[in-house]
């Protein structure tokens, strides 16, 4: 069996653009999911019992629904409710909504890991709830939750491949399209695997670097 990599070089421009789309949808969706997850966790921590129950229902509903089903509901079912989104916009929002509940659980566990005595000491000093969260809980929980956050980011990176189902022109859609047209499936799939391995390896290395930096900062 021979590998014809000339088909890859001939379509290098399209593949590079698809790579950028993959990175954009992944990072944009993940960052929005992180922000939303922190907001949900804060509401779970400081909100009243009715709000906490409502958020728990939302979390369990999203966690119990496959990502592909969420994509179909938003992109193909959305127009039935007046929600018409472009493929990339729908992909980013679905990644954000899907990941937000997992990030919320990560943040919630981080908040719970901070000793209660430190919170009581902060309250004695006159710190409010938001100040306690920002100055006491968040700095200490970062070391604990960073591995879980990095793990979730790697999962979301691979989930971008599913966006090809709703015609997002990302790596999987473009490379499988090239393979179908030229019958070079081995070459295109090999490039696809290498691209995702590269993204995940970079993410893992950045995560380990951040863990060392945060750990060093907190020891000062």
Secondary structure, DSSP 8 states (H G I E B T S, - for coil): ----THHHHHTHHHHHHHHHHHHHHHHHHHHHHHHHHHHHHHHHHHS-HHHHHHHHHHHHHHHTS-HHHHHIIIIISGGGGT----HHHHHHHHHHHHHHHHHHHHHHHHHHHS-HHHHHHHHHTT--HHHIIIIIIHHHHHHHHHHHHHHHHHHHHHHGGGGGGGT--SHHHHHHHHHHHHT-HHHHHHHHHHHHHHHHHHHHHHHHHHHHHHHHHHH-
